[in-house]
Amino acid sequence: MKIIIAPIVVGLLVLAGAAPAAAQSTSHKSTSVGAATTHDPAAERNNYTNHAQGEMDMWERKLHDFNAAVETNATEAQTSASKNLDSAWTETKTAWSQLVHVGLNVGTAGANDWDSAKASFQTASDKLAVAWQKVNPADK
C-alpha cells in the first residue's frame, strides 16, 4: 500500500509545481496581447474625421446641385425648404470645423472634447439629412 501512495504523492507534488508555472506563462501571454490592442485616440479621430470628410463632400455636391435647380424654377415652398436646408448645412459646416479642430489637437483636446465635437457633428448631420428628405424625398 505504501508503494502505491508514494507515486500518487509525487504526482500531486509535480502537478502542484506545474500549476504556478502555467499560471505565470498565461499571465504573460495575456499581457502581451493586451499591449497589442492598445487604444489609439489619434487613429480613431483620424478615421472618423476622414469618414466625416467624405460625408461633407457628398452633402456639398448634393446641395450645389439642388440650389442650382431651385434657382431656376423655385416655388415658395421650395424656397422655404431651401432656407431650412441652408441653415442645416451651415450648422453642419460649423460642427465639422469644430470636429476637425479637436481631431487635429489630440495632444491638447481631451476625450470629452472629442466626444462632444463628434456628437455635435452627428446631430448636425442628422438634421441636415432630415432637411434634405423634406425637399428631396426620393433621394435617401
N, C-alpha and C positions, 0 to 999 in steps of 0.2 A: 504494500500500500504506500509506503514511503517513497518507493521508486516512482510511482505514478504521480504523486503530488509534486515532487521536485521539478519535473518538466513543466507542469502547469504553472507553478510559481515563477519559474524562469521565463516562460512565455508571457505571463502577465507583466513581469518587470520590463521585458523588451517592448511590449505594446505601450506601457506607460511611458517609457522613454521616448518612443517614436511619436506619441501624440503631441507633445510640446513642439517638437521639430516640425511636424506637419502644420501645426497652427502658425508657427513663425513663417514658414515658407508661403502660406496662403495670405498672411497679412502683408508680406512684401509684394506679392503679386497684385493685391487689390490696391495698394498704394501706388504702384506704378501705373495701373490702369486709370486710377483717378487723376493722376498727373497728365495723362494723355488727353483727357476730356475736359481740360480747364476751360472755363467760360471766358470768352474774349469779347468784351464790350465793344471794342473798336471795330472788329469784324462784323458783329451784329448790327451796329449802327451803319456801317458801310453797306452791308447787304440791303438793309431796309431803305436807306437813302437811295440806292440805285433802283430799287423796286418803285419807290415813290417818284423818282425822276421819270421813269417810263410812264407812270400814270399821269404825271403832269404834261408830258409831251402829247399823250393821247388826247387829254382834255383840251389842250391848246389847239390841236388840229380840228377837233370837233367844233369847238366854239368859233374858230375862224370861219369854217365852212357855214355854220349856222348863221352867224352875223352877216355874212355876205348874202345869204338867201333872204334874210329878214329885211335888209336894207332895200331890196328891190321891190318887194310887194308885202309889206307888213300890215297886218290888221291891228286894231287897238289891243286886242287880247294878246297877240304875239308880241307887241311892243312891251306890254306889261310883263309878260313872261320873260322876255329878253332882259329886262331890267333886273328881275329876280335872279336870273341866270348870271348876269354880270356881277351882281352883288355876291352870289355864292362863289364865283370864280375869284373875285378879289379876296374874299375871306380865305379861300384855299391857297392862293398865292402867298398871303401873309403867313399862314400856318406852315407852308412849305419853306419859306425863308427862315422861319424860326427853327424848323426841323434841321435844315442844312447847317445853320449856325451852331446848334447844340451838337449835332453829329460830328462836326469838324473839330469841336473843342472837347475831345474825350478826356483830356487831362484836367480841364477846369470845370467842365459841366458834369454834374453828378448823375447818378442813375435816376433820381427823381426828376431832374430837369429833362432828361431824355424821355422818360415815360410821359411826362406832361406834354412835351412837344409832339411826341408820336400820337398821343390821344387827341390833341388839338387838330393835327393834320388829318387823322382818320375821321373825326367828326365833321370837319370842313369838307372833306372829300365825299363823305356820305350825303351831306346837304347838297353838294353840287350834283351828285347823281340823282337825287330826288328832283331838284330843279330841272335837270336835263330831261327826266322822264315826263315832266309836265308839258314840256314844249315839243318833245320828240318821243312819244310813247312807243313807236315802232322800233326804236334803236335802244337796245339794252346794253 
